[in-house]
Amino acid sequence: MDQTGTDQILASKWDIPFVILAAARAAFGDLPLWAKAIVLGLIGSLAVWTAATWLRERRRRVGRGSTDGRAVR
């Protein structure tokens, strides 16, 4: 076979989420239910905190803008 000289592999857009879910399943699969609940709660709390912080900063930036609601650049 002819070789093109590239070592690149084409991947679909679902490869990375699949690998992340497979790794999480392998890492947390043997944990008891209460431990899974704690991990899920911590991850959920982090997601809510990040969203709230982003929204608060966005509102603060937009609030300094013009009166028609558009941000000043």
Order of alpha helices (4+ residues) and beta strands (2+ residues): alpha-alpha
